[in-house]
Amino acid sequence: MTDVVGKLWGFCHTLRHDGIDYGDYIEQLTYLLFLKMADERGVRLPDSTDWPYLRKQSGTELQDTYVETLRVLGRQPGILGDIFSGAQSRFTNPVNLQKLIVVIDETEWTELETDVKAAAFEGLLEKAAAEGKKGAGQYFTPRLLIQSMVRCMKPDPRVSKDFTISDPACGTGGFLVAAYEWLKDESRGVIDRETAPRIRKQTYFGQELVARPRRLALMNMYLHQVEPHIALGDSIYEVPSSQRYDVVLTNPPFGTKGANQSPGREDFVVETSNKQLNFLQHVLTILKPGGRAAVVVPDNVLFAGQAGEVFEVLMEDCDVHTVLRCPRGTFSPYTEGTKTNVIFFTKGRPTERTWIYDGRANVPKITKKRRPLTAEYFAEFERCFGDDPNGRSERNEEDSPAGRWRSFTLDEVRDRRFKLDSFKWIRDESLDDPDDIPEPEELVTEAMEELQLALDELADIQRLLEGEGTTR
């Protein structure tokens, strides 16, 4: 895997001189890898679009053939058309295109284990996200955090014939891939013949606003031999279909694009322009009764102006049984300064008690090189969470010797106006450490988040005032 990633990533730097950025490179690689593996598997493609035909071309003929191949395949039905829909060549120099074809042709991809080639692809995604940094966090969630959430949620489609898993902000498909990998580990790769086709084709669903990450998600799942259903669209501003899901795993985008505008959906009890609060309401809608969810949210979702209103509704309809307060820097280097949490809830019964695990206080900030994120950061939380994915395992505060695990009754939450961020019982001594002062980039990010939160709340106030004016 390391050799494959190193070889492909090394060529990426050559393409940078041709004006192809990291995201473009991964996208073009997606197209070419698909054509190579389709040829290895004997998949029939339209005339003059297959790998052997492309490989024979050179010079401007190669460039023209590649452009036409993408156009023709984008019109095909099924996952083929999904992957190539709207695809365009980014190569301006046919020599570089030919070099990449040669590099890909040196590997028999279908002879690699599925895990190896998928891991190679994800390794490239991770490198692209790390290089791009700014904004990458909305498409790329740290794999170790995803895996921890999946282990807690246990998304097992073998339990019923209509079991479905969804990520309504799926990015490049990290949660869906991890859910499938968890199943393979649990089943030790042995799934009966009747169940296997359903799991491959009728279990994994998603939605993504941006075409490129959606395309990468389709390819990512395809490399795992799964055919997901991933819609291209806006999960918040579009009315969802009637389909409901047993498990939702998601990391809604932290960005503010589209802010200052409420979706105006009838299923949203609280009208707000805060995107993350609206995503929580959306997840509530698309869950089946008895369905469960784990959602990554930034700190402002726990203390924003209308957070209390949304969590009051959420706690009436769901058991918000667990909150994980993630270590600082969990998303480094993708979104510096954003403090995150994971909210776990089950739809269909009201909240009686919420358990909070503080994995942040007195924990040194995660950094890419000196203190990288490891599975150990989430190990104690997972033990405290327990084996029941609905949060009903027997729990005790003594399960965390350091006192990071505490529960609060619904009355206590109500007394705090449903602002879960207010429950802090460990003195964070690192805040007083002059050697642990946040980096300027982190301070700027925090300031921008606070400013955007204030703007969102002012927009909500303005909307209310305008509403009152029209009713007088």
N, C-alpha and C positions, 0 to 999 in steps of 0.2 A: 504494500500500500504506500509506504513512504517513498519508494522508488518511483511509483507511478505519479504520485502527487508532485514530487520533486521535478520530474521530467516535464510534466505539463505546466507546472507553475514557472519553471525556468524559462520556458518559451514565452510565457506571458510578458516578461520584461522586454523581449524582443519586439513584441507587438505594441508595446507602449510607444515606441518610436513611430509607429504607423498611425498614432492617434486613437488607438483602441484602449479604452479604460478597463479596469478590472471587471466591472459588471458586464460590459460588452464581450469581453473575452470568455467569461463563463457561459454567457448566452450562446456565442458562436460554437463553443466547445460542446454545448448541449446538442445542437443540431447535428454536428459531425459525429459525435459519439453514437447518437441514435441511428444514423445511417450505417455506421460500421457494425453495430450490434444487430441491426435488422438483417444485414447481409450474412452475418455469422449464423443467424437463426433461420435463414432461408425465408424470411418474410418477403412476400412479393410486393414491390412498390411500382408505381406508374412508370412507364417507359422513360428512359433517360434521366431518372432521378435516383437510381440506386448507387451504392458505394463503388462497385467496379467501374461503372461508367464515369463517375466523378473523378476517380483515381487516375483514369487514362488521360484526362484533359490536362492542358498546360497553358500558361500565358493568359491572354485575354479570353480565350475559349473557356478556360477553367473558371474564370471570374463570371462570365456570362452564364455558364452552365449552373454554377452555384446559385446565382440569383434566380434563375428560372426554376431550379429544384425547390427552393424555399417557397416560391409562389405557388407551384403546383401542389406541393404537399399541404400547404395551408388551406387548400380547398377540399381536402379529403375528409371523410367522416370519421367519427370516433376519436380515440386519444391521439391518433396521428395528426388529424386536423387541429386538435386542441394545442398540441405542442408547437406546431408550425404556424398557427394562426397569426397573421400580421408580421411574420418573421422577415427580417431584412438583413442583407449582408452588410457588415461593417468594414470589410476589407477593401482598401484602396490599392493595395499592392498584391498582385496575384502570386508573387514569389512567397510572401508570408503565408498565404492561404495554402499553397502547395506544401510548404514546410510543415504546417500543422497537420495536414492530411498524412504526411509521411510519419510524423511522430505517433499519431493515433493508430496508424496501420501496423505499427511494430508490435502492438499488444493484441492478443486474442482475448477480447473482453469477456466473451461468454464462457471462456474456460476458467476465468477467475471465479472464486466463490462470490455469491451475491453480496455477502457482507463486505468483502474486500473491495469490490468495485464501487459499491455504494459508499463505503467509508472514504474511498479516494475522492469521489465526487463531493462528499460533504467536507472533506479536508480542503478542497479548493474553495468551496463556499465560505468556509471559516477564514481562509487566508484573504479572500476578497473582502469580507466584512471587516477584518482587522486592518487591511490596507486602506479601505474607504473610510472607516471610522465614523465620520459624521453622518448621522441618519441611519447607519446600518442596523442599529438596535431595533428599529421597527420591523426589520425583516429577519433578524437573526437573534434568537434567544440562546444564551449559553447552554450548551448541550447538557452539562451536568445538572443545571437547574431543571431543565425539561425532564431528564431521566428521574430525578427525585420526585417531581410532581406525578409522573406516570406510575412510579412504584407505589405511591400513596393511593392513586385513583384506581389502579388495577382495571384497565379497560379491556375486559375479556369478552369478545364477541361469541364465544362458545356457549354462553349461558342462555341465550335465546336466539330464535331464528330471525328476529328482526332487529337485532342489536346494531346500533350505529354510533359512530364517533365523529365529532365535528370540531373544526377550528374555524370560526368565522372571520379570523384575521390571520390566515395561515402563512403568509410570507413565503418562504422557500420550503415549507412543509415539515419543519423540524418536529412538531408535536405529533403529526400523523405518522411520520417515520418511526419515532421513538415508541409510539403505541404499538405499532406492528412488530418492532424488534422485541418489545417486552413480551408480546404474545408468543413469538418464536422461542424465546428463552423459557417461558412458562410451559410451553407444550413440548419443549425439546425438539422442535422442528417436526413433530408428528401431529398432523391434523387429518381427521378422517376425510374420505373422498367426497362425501356429501357436503361437508362444511367448508372445505377449502375453497371451492369456486365462489361461494357466497362471500367469504371473507375477502377474497381478492377483488371482487367486483361490486359488492353491495354494502360495504361496511364503512369505508372512510370517505368523509365529506369535508368540504372546506369552501371558503370564499376569500377572495383577495381583490383589492381595489386596483392594483397595478399589474399590468400585463407581464412584465419581466419576471418578478418573483413567482407569479402564478405558473408561468412556463417552467421555471426551475423546480417548483413543487411537483408538477406533473412528472418531470423527468426524474426527480429524486425518488418518487414512489415507483416509477416504472423500473428503475434500477433494483428495487426491492421486489419486483414481479407483482406489484399491486396496481390496479387500475382505479384510482380515486375519482370522485366527482367533485371537481373544484370549479366553482362558478367565478366569473369575472364580474365584479360589481361592488357596490357600497353596502356593507352590512347594516349600516346605521340609517342611511337616508332612503333605502329601498325597503318596501314592505316584504318581509320574508315569506317564503313558500309555506305550505301547510305542514311540511315535514318537520318532525321533532326527533330529538336525539337522546340517547341514553347517557352519553358522556360528552362533555365539552371541555376541551383543553385549549387555552388561548392566551396570547400576550397581545392585547390590543395596542395599536400604535400610540407612542407617547407624544407624537407631534401635535401641532395645533391647527393644521390645515383644515379649513371648513369650520373653525370655531366662530363664535358669535352668531350662530344660526342653529335654532332648534329643529330637530328632524320633523316634528309634527306628526308623529305616529300615534295612532289611537291606543296601541298596546303599551305605550310608555305612560305610566301614571304620573311621573314627575317630568315636567317640561323644563329642559335645561340645555345649554349649549356646550356643556362639558362632555367631551367625547368619551372619556373613560367611564363616566357615570352612565352615559347612554349605552355603552357596550355592556355594562352590567345588566341594564334593563333588557337589552337584546338577548343576552344569554338566558335570562329568566324566561323570556318568551319561547326560545327554541328548545328548551329542555323538556323532555317528557316528564309527566308526573312520576316521581321516584328517581328521576335522572339526577346526575351529580356533575359538578363543575369545579374546575380549578382555574383561576384567572389571575394573571400577573397584573398588578396595578401600581402606579407610582404613589408616593406618600400623599400627594395632594388629593387623591380620590378619597382618602380617609378623613380629610378635614376641610374640603372645599365647602363653599356656602350651602349647597344643596345636598351634600353628602349624607347628612343626617336624614333627609327626606327619603333618599333612595335606599339607604340601609334600613330604614324603618319598614319600607315596603318589602325589601328583600327578606328581612327577618320575619315578617308576617307570613310570607309564602314559602320560605325556605328555612332549613336549618343551617345557619351560617356557623358551622361548628368549629372551624379552625382558621387562624390567620398566622402566616409565617412572615416575620419581619426579616427580610434578607440582609446579609452583611453589606456594608458600604462597598461600592465598587464591583458588585456582582456583575454588572453589565460592562465593566471596563474591557477594552477601550472604546466600546461602541457608543455609549451615551454617558460620558463623564458627568458625575454629580447627581445623576438621577437615583434617588433612593426608592427601593421597590419592596413590594409585599406580594404574597400569594394568598388569595381568598378562596377557601374551600367551602362549598355549600351543596346541600341536597334539596331538591324541590319536592314539596308536598307535605311538609310538616313544619310548624313554626319553630323558631329558635328559642331554646330555653337557657342555653349556656354556651358561651363562646370561649374557646381556648386559644391563647396567643403565645407563640413561641418567639422570643426576642433573640434573634441570631445576629443582632447588630451591636448592642451595647458592649463596650470594652473589647470589641473584636477589631483588630487592625484592618485597615482598608485593603481590599483585594487590589492587587496590581498585576499587570500582565507578566512581568518578569520576576520581581522580588517575592511577591506573595500571590501566585496564581490561584485561581479558583480550583478547589479539589472536592471530591465527593465527601470528604471528611467534614466539610462545613455544614452539610445537611444530614449527617449520619444520626446525631442525637435527636434532631427534629423528627426524623422518620421513625425512630424507636418510640418517641413520645406519641406520635400520631397513631400508631397501632396498625393492626392488620385489616381492620374494617374500613373499606374505602368510603363509607358514609359517616365516618367519624364516631362510631358507636363502640369502639373498643373501650375496655376499662382504662381509665386514665387517672394519673395521680401527679400532683405537683412535684413529688419526690423523684419522678422519673428523670428530672434534670437536676443533678447534684449542684449545678451552678445557679439554680433558681431561675432559669430562663423560661420556664413553662408554667403558665398561670391561667386560671379560668375566671370568667366573670359572668354573673347571671344576667338575664335579660333586664331585670330591674336596674342593675348597675349600669348597663349599656344605655338604658333609657335615661337614667339620671345624667349621663354625659351627652345627651341629645344624639345618640347613635354615632358619635364621632369616635371611632375605634382608635384613632391615632393618639387619643388622650390617655390611653392606658400604658403608662411607662413606670415601672416599679424598680428598675435597676439604674443606679447612678452611673452614667457613662463618663468615667474618668478620662477617657481619651479626648473628650471635648476640652479638657483643661490642659492638655499636653501641648506645649508650644512646638514640639517636634512633629506633631500630627496635624498641623494646619492644612486645610484643603488646598489643592492646587488652584491657581487662578482660573483655569478652565472649568473646574468644578464649581467654584463660587459664582462664575458667570452663568453657568447652567441653572444653578439654584435661583439666582436672581431673575433669570428669564422665565422660569417656571412660576415663580411667585407673581411676576408681572402679568403673565398670561392668565393666571388664575384670577387676578383682580379684574382684568379686562373681561373675562368670561362672566364674572359676577355682575359687573356693571352692565353688560349686555343683557343679562337676565332681568335686571332691575328696569332697564330701559324698555324691554319688551313688555313687562308687567304694566309700566306706566302708560305705554301706548295702548295696551289692551283696555285699561281703565278709561282712557280718553275716548275710545270708540264706543263704549257702553253708556256714556253719559248722555 
